[in-house]
């Protein structure tokens, strides 16, 4: 199966699963407080991570650029939590979210830790990401790095 077929299957899965969600009125809240659509969320998260395996990182940091792979991680510039929430909010946006908002960055494990949680450390940004047009999500995601004083460099 070629990459285009895999992508088409993932879009189909995301759309079908997102339509199963029952709570589309999503507000920014701590992940531990989310009790609705838990299984839907888990499947959508898996779809996002499978799609991500088909993508190459677009960004890195100076520290990650020369570091051994064991000291780095590939991070979602637009957090998976945001992508899942947005898919549940509007299943018709699944294809657009997968193709335009999955942006990866290779960063160090320390930098990843320094980013913190999207809700716990960037609640206002998280709320903006829930409401912004899909095309704005990558730039809002990069703002999370700037706010954490982590400089991304385009590959």
NORNOR-V939426 format. One record per pair of residues at least 12 apart in sequence whose ideal C-beta (glycine too) atoms are under 7 Angstrom apart, sorted by the first residue. I is the first residue (numbers start at 1). GAP is how many residues later the second one is. If there is no record, write none. Layout:
I/GAP
I/GAP
This chain:
3/51
6/48
7/47
10/37
10/40
10/41
10/88
11/83
11/84
11/87
13/34
14/30
14/33
14/73
14/80
14/84
15/76
15/79
17/23
17/26
17/27
18/26
18/69
18/70
18/73
18/76
19/72
20/20
21/16
21/19
21/67
22/14
22/15
23/13
23/14
24/64
24/65
26/59
26/62
26/63
26/104
28/91
28/95
28/98
28/99
28/102
29/90
30/89
30/90
31/50
31/88
37/51
40/48
41/43
44/40
44/43
45/35
45/39
48/32
48/35
48/36
48/54
51/47
51/51
52/24
52/50
52/52
55/47
55/49
57/17
57/47
57/48
57/49
57/98
58/45
58/46
58/96
58/97
59/18
59/46
59/93
59/94
59/95
59/96
60/45
60/46
60/93
60/95
61/46
61/47
61/50
61/89
61/90
61/91
61/92
62/89
62/91
63/45
63/48
64/42
64/43
64/44
64/47
67/41
71/37
71/38
72/34
72/35
72/36
72/37
73/34
73/36
73/39
74/30
74/32
75/29
75/30
75/32
75/37
76/26
76/28
77/26
77/27
77/28
77/61
77/64
77/65
78/23
78/25
78/51
78/59
78/60
78/63
79/39
81/37
82/36
82/44
82/47
82/48
83/14
83/18
85/45
86/44
93/41
96/38
97/37
100/34
100/35
101/33
101/36
101/37
103/35
103/38
105/47
107/43
111/39
114/34
114/36
115/29
115/33
115/35
116/32
122/22
122/25
125/15
125/18
125/19
128/12
